[in-house]
Amino acid sequence: MELAVRGPDGKQAKPITADDLVFGLKPHLAVVHQALLAQLANRRAGSGSTKTRGEVEGSTAKLRRQKGTGRARLGSIRSPLMRHGGIIFGPKPRSFSQRLPKRMRRLAIRSVLSAKAADGSLQVVNKLSLEKPRTKEIVAVLGNLGLERSTLLVTEEADKNILTSARNLSKVKVLSAPYLNVVDMLSHRHLLMTVGAVRKAEQLWGGARALRRRAPIPAPEPPPSAEAPPAPRARRRRAAAPAPTPARTRTRARTPVPPPEAVVEESADA
């Protein structure tokens, strides 16, 4: 895409061709919102600290007896109900930091740059340099470009003269291109970039970096044709259980018992 370029005096200059992956992308609002919340959360110090009733100084003895006085029940002087007592559910030192993947952070920056370029909030100046710090010159440049509201001024590299000249302006902030972030771009109405800053942004977040993926996306498998029905699934037969082995029986040799008639005859002979 082409970006219009103007000079510090407000006159039109030769336009430049910018990378569509950085300045012509369809904004991904969900990623921009997540990057905004992560950056705001990382700003939080999380150093607030209070003491509970077990940490404050004081005796643990009961102040007065439980019943009979007609007054409220009280425990020790460390109670949160007492002056200089502990704090109930007070803050403790903690970390609010959120980790955002690198590709999501780059996509969020490209989305905001593309949105600024689409709605006309992005302006490009061909050259911006000062021999010495002078706030009047920065005010004159912003007036020539029609930037009356809050403006984020982005340069290719850190320029001390421009930073010193613009730090007295309440609605103007100066950043170098490598430090461009989502919160600063969304906090300012206008975005003023030099041609060198545009090329630096393309080098950092455009080109092959914008198309790089962690792994190739596998191609979808073709659906089965309607003419050939799917082959029936073969059933798996269970193996026949082995026949149970007969239990072994132990046979004991027994002495034959004589019939009762033979016993009677033997007794008669005796």
Backbone hydrogen bonds in HBPLUS format (Angstrom, degrees):
<---DONOR---> <-ACCEPTOR-->    atom                        ^
c    i                          cat <-CA-CA->   ^        H-A-AA   ^      H-
h    n   atom  resd res      DA  || num        DHA   H-A  angle D-A-AA Bond
n    s   type  num  typ     dist DA aas  dist angle  dist       angle   num
A0018-ALA N   A0001-MET O   2.64 MM  17  5.39 163.1  1.67 170.6 174.6     1
A0003-LEU N   A0016-ILE O   2.85 MM  13  5.48 161.9  1.89 160.1 166.3     2
A0016-ILE N   A0003-LEU O   3.11 MM  13  5.48 158.1  2.16 152.8 155.3     3
A0013-ALA N   A0005-VAL O   2.76 MM   8  5.22 157.4  1.81 154.4 146.4     4
A0006-ARG N   A0124-VAL O   2.96 MM 118  6.34 160.7  2.00 154.0 159.0     5
A0126-ASN N   A0006-ARG O   3.06 MM 120  6.23 147.9  2.17 144.9 153.6     6
A0007-GLY N   A0011-LYS O   2.84 MM   4  5.42 155.4  1.90 153.0 161.4     7
A0010-GLY N   A0007-GLY O   2.93 MM   3  5.24 165.3  1.95 116.6 120.6     8
A0022-VAL N   A0019-ASP O   3.18 MM   3  5.53 158.9  2.23 107.5 114.0     9
A0023-PHE N   A0019-ASP O   2.98 MM   4  6.15 172.6  1.99 161.7 164.0    10
A0024-GLY N   A0020-ASP O   2.92 MM   4  4.16 136.5  2.11 109.2 116.3    11
A0032-VAL N   A0028-HIS O   3.10 MM   4  6.37 157.9  2.15 151.3 158.1    12
A0033-HIS N   A0029-LEU O   2.93 MM   4  6.12 159.6  1.98 149.3 154.1    13
A0034-GLN N   A0030-ALA O   3.06 MM   4  6.27 156.6  2.11 143.5 149.8    14
A0035-ALA N   A0031-VAL O   2.88 MM   4  6.08 157.9  1.93 149.6 155.6    15
A0036-LEU N   A0032-VAL O   2.93 MM   4  6.10 151.9  2.01 145.9 153.8    16
A0037-LEU N   A0033-HIS O   3.05 MM   4  6.29 163.6  2.08 149.8 153.1    17
A0038-ALA N   A0034-GLN O   2.99 MM   4  6.14 157.2  2.04 145.5 152.2    18
A0039-GLN N   A0035-ALA O   3.02 MM   4  6.14 159.5  2.06 146.1 151.0    19
A0040-LEU N   A0036-LEU O   3.03 MM   4  6.22 160.8  2.07 149.9 155.4    20
A0041-ALA N   A0037-LEU O   2.90 MM   4  6.01 150.9  1.99 143.9 152.2    21
A0042-ASN N   A0038-ALA O   2.97 MM   4  6.15 147.3  2.08 142.0 150.6    22
A0043-ARG N   A0040-LEU O   3.28 MM   3  5.27 143.7  2.42  94.4 104.6    23
A0044-ARG N   A0041-ALA O   3.22 MM   3  5.55 149.8  2.32 105.8 113.8    24
A0094-ARG N   A0046-GLY O   2.96 MM  48  5.13 155.5  2.02 142.3 150.4    25
A0050-THR N   A0091-PRO O   3.02 MM  41  5.91 122.7  2.36 171.7 165.7    26
A0087-ILE N   A0051-LYS O   2.87 MM  36  5.97 158.6  1.91 149.0 156.1    27
A0055-GLU N   A0052-THR O   2.99 MM   3  5.29 160.0  2.04 109.8 116.4    28
A0056-VAL N   A0052-THR O   3.22 MM   4  6.48 139.2  2.39 156.0 166.2    29
A0063-LEU N   A0075-GLY O   3.02 MM  12  6.06 154.3  2.09 152.5 151.4    30
A0079-SER N   A0076-SER O   3.34 MM   3  5.82 162.8  2.37 113.4 115.1    31
A0086-GLY N   A0078-ARG O   3.13 MM   8  5.90 168.8  2.15 139.2 137.2    32
A0082-MET N   A0079-SER O   2.99 MM   3  5.51 163.0  2.02 118.2 123.7    33
A0085-GLY N   A0082-MET O   3.15 MM   3  5.19 139.1  2.32 128.6 122.8    34
A0105-ARG N   A0101-PRO O   3.05 MM   4  6.36 156.2  2.11 152.8 159.7    35
A0106-ARG N   A0102-LYS O   3.04 MM   4  6.27 159.2  2.08 149.3 154.4    36
A0107-LEU N   A0103-ARG O   2.98 MM   4  6.09 153.9  2.05 139.6 147.1    37
A0108-ALA N   A0104-MET O   2.94 MM   4  6.13 150.9  2.02 145.2 152.7    38
A0109-ILE N   A0105-ARG O   3.15 MM   4  6.43 156.4  2.21 145.6 151.0    39
A0110-ARG N   A0106-ARG O   3.00 MM   4  6.25 164.1  2.02 151.5 155.8    40
A0111-SER N   A0107-LEU O   2.90 MM   4  6.01 148.3  2.00 142.5 151.6    41
A0112-VAL N   A0108-ALA O   3.07 MM   4  6.33 157.9  2.12 148.0 152.4    42
A0113-LEU N   A0109-ILE O   3.03 MM   4  6.24 163.0  2.06 151.0 155.9    43
A0114-SER N   A0110-ARG O   2.94 MM   4  6.05 155.5  2.00 143.8 150.6    44
A0115-ALA N   A0111-SER O   2.93 MM   4  6.13 151.8  2.01 143.5 151.6    45
A0116-LYS N   A0112-VAL O   2.91 MM   4  6.11 156.6  1.96 149.5 155.5    46
A0117-ALA N   A0113-LEU O   2.98 MM   4  6.17 153.3  2.05 143.4 150.8    47
A0118-ALA N   A0114-SER O   2.92 MM   4  6.07 142.2  2.07 140.8 151.1    48
A0119-ASP N   A0115-ALA O   3.12 MM   4  6.31 157.7  2.17 150.1 153.7    49
A0121-SER N   A0116-LYS O   2.98 MM   5  4.93 127.9  2.26 149.2 154.5    50
A0122-LEU N   A0116-LYS O   3.20 MM   6  5.22 130.7  2.45 127.2 118.3    51
A0191-LEU N   A0121-SER O   2.92 MM  70  6.04 165.5  1.94 157.8 154.3    52
A0123-GLN N   A0191-LEU O   2.92 MM  68  6.30 161.2  1.95 164.2 167.9    53
A0193-MET N   A0123-GLN O   2.93 MM  70  6.35 164.0  1.96 163.1 167.0    54
A0125-VAL N   A0193-MET O   2.90 MM  68  6.29 153.8  1.97 147.7 156.3    55
A0195-VAL N   A0125-VAL O   3.16 MM  70  6.35 125.8  2.47 155.6 156.6    56
A0139-VAL N   A0135-THR O   3.06 MM   4  6.34 161.2  2.09 155.4 160.8    57
A0140-ALA N   A0136-LYS O   2.92 MM   4  6.08 149.0  2.02 140.5 149.1    58
A0141-VAL N   A0137-GLU O   2.97 MM   4  6.21 155.1  2.03 146.1 152.2    59
A0142-LEU N   A0138-ILE O   3.03 MM   4  6.25 166.0  2.05 151.7 155.1    60
A0143-GLY N   A0139-VAL O   2.97 MM   4  6.12 151.2  2.05 141.7 150.0    61
A0144-ASN N   A0140-ALA O   2.94 MM   4  6.16 153.8  2.01 146.9 153.5    62
A0145-LEU N   A0141-VAL O   3.11 MM   4  6.33 146.2  2.22 145.9 154.5    63
A0147-LEU N   A0142-LEU O   2.93 MM   5  5.14 163.3  1.96 158.0 155.7    64
A0146-GLY N   A0143-GLY O   3.23 MM   3  5.05 150.9  2.31  95.8 104.5    65
A0190-HIS N   A0150-SER O   3.03 MM  40  6.30 163.9  2.06 152.1 157.3    66
A0151-THR N   A0171-LYS O   2.89 MM  20  6.31 153.8  1.96 156.4 164.0    67
A0173-LYS N   A0151-THR O   3.18 MM  22  6.69 150.2  2.27 155.5 164.0    68
A0152-LEU N   A0190-HIS O   2.96 MM  38  6.26 155.2  2.02 141.6 148.1    69
A0192-LEU N   A0152-LEU O   2.91 MM  40  6.05 165.6  1.93 153.2 158.1    70
A0153-LEU N   A0173-LYS O   2.79 MM  20  6.01 163.9  1.81 167.8 171.1    71
A0175-LEU N   A0153-LEU O   2.86 MM  22  6.25 157.8  1.91 162.9 168.1    72
A0154-VAL N   A0192-LEU O   2.80 MM  38  6.13 167.1  1.82 167.3 170.9    73
A0194-THR N   A0154-VAL O   3.30 MM  40  6.69 144.4  2.44 160.0 169.1    74
A0155-THR N   A0175-LEU O   2.94 MM  20  6.42 154.7  2.01 152.2 160.0    75
A0177-ALA N   A0155-THR O   2.81 MM  22  5.93 137.5  1.99 164.9 178.2    76
A0163-LEU N   A0159-ASP O   3.03 MM   4  6.19 162.2  2.06 150.7 156.4    77
A0164-THR N   A0160-LYS O   2.89 MM   4  5.97 160.3  1.93 148.0 153.0    78
A0165-SER N   A0161-ASN O   3.00 MM   4  6.07 147.6  2.10 139.5 148.6    79
A0166-ALA N   A0162-ILE O   3.05 MM   4  6.14 145.6  2.17 147.8 155.0    80
A0169-LEU N   A0166-ALA O   3.20 MM   3  5.49 158.3  2.25 108.3 114.8    81
A0172-VAL N   A0169-LEU O   3.49 MM   3  5.50 169.0  2.50 105.2 108.0    82
A0179-TYR N   A0176-SER O   3.01 MM   3  5.64 147.3  2.12 119.8 128.9    83
A0180-LEU N   A0177-ALA O   3.17 MM   3  5.33 161.7  2.21 118.6 117.5    84
A0185-MET N   A0181-ASN O   3.35 MM   4  6.46 156.1  2.41 141.2 147.9    85
A0186-LEU N   A0182-VAL O   2.97 MM   4  6.13 155.1  2.03 152.8 159.5    86
A0187-SER N   A0183-VAL O   2.91 MM   4  5.96 131.2  2.16 141.6 155.0    87
A0197-ALA N   A0194-THR O   3.09 MM   3  5.08 120.8  2.46  93.6 108.4    88
A0198-VAL N   A0194-THR O   3.04 MM   4  6.43 148.5  2.14 148.0 156.5    89
A0199-ARG N   A0195-VAL O   3.09 MM   4  6.42 160.6  2.13 150.3 154.7    90
A0200-LYS N   A0196-GLY O   2.95 MM   4  6.12 147.3  2.06 140.0 149.6    91
A0201-ALA N   A0197-ALA O   2.92 MM   4  6.10 150.2  2.01 143.4 150.8    92
A0202-GLU N   A0198-VAL O   3.04 MM   4  6.34 153.8  2.11 147.1 154.0    93
A0203-GLN N   A0199-ARG O   3.02 MM   4  6.22 148.1  2.13 139.8 148.5    94
A0204-LEU N   A0200-LYS O   2.97 MM   4  6.18 145.5  2.09 143.3 152.3    95
A0205-TRP N   A0201-ALA O   2.93 MM   4  5.93 170.6  1.94 154.2 156.7    96
A0206-GLY N   A0202-GLU O   2.96 MM   4  4.55 138.3  2.14 121.1 126.3    97
A0210-ALA N   A0207-GLY O   3.26 MM   3  5.71 137.6  2.45 106.4 116.0    98
A0211-LEU N   A0208-ALA O   3.23 MM   3  5.23 136.3  2.43  96.4 108.0    99
A0212-ARG N   A0208-ALA O   3.05 MM   4  6.01 116.1  2.47 143.0 157.6   100
A0264-VAL N   A0260-PRO O   3.16 MM   4  6.44 153.6  2.24 148.1 154.3   101
A0265-GLU N   A0261-GLU O   3.10 MM   4  6.38 157.1  2.15 151.0 156.6   102
A0266-GLU N   A0262-ALA O   3.16 MM   4  6.28 157.6  2.21 142.3 147.8   103
A0267-SER N   A0263-VAL O   3.16 MM   4  6.38 154.7  2.22 144.6 150.8   104
A0268-ALA N   A0264-VAL O   3.07 MM   4  6.29 146.2  2.19 143.2 152.4   105
A0269-ASP N   A0265-GLU O   3.08 MM   4  6.33 154.7  2.15 149.7 155.5   106
A0270-ALA N   A0266-GLU O   3.19 MM   4  6.42 149.5  2.29 140.3 148.3   107
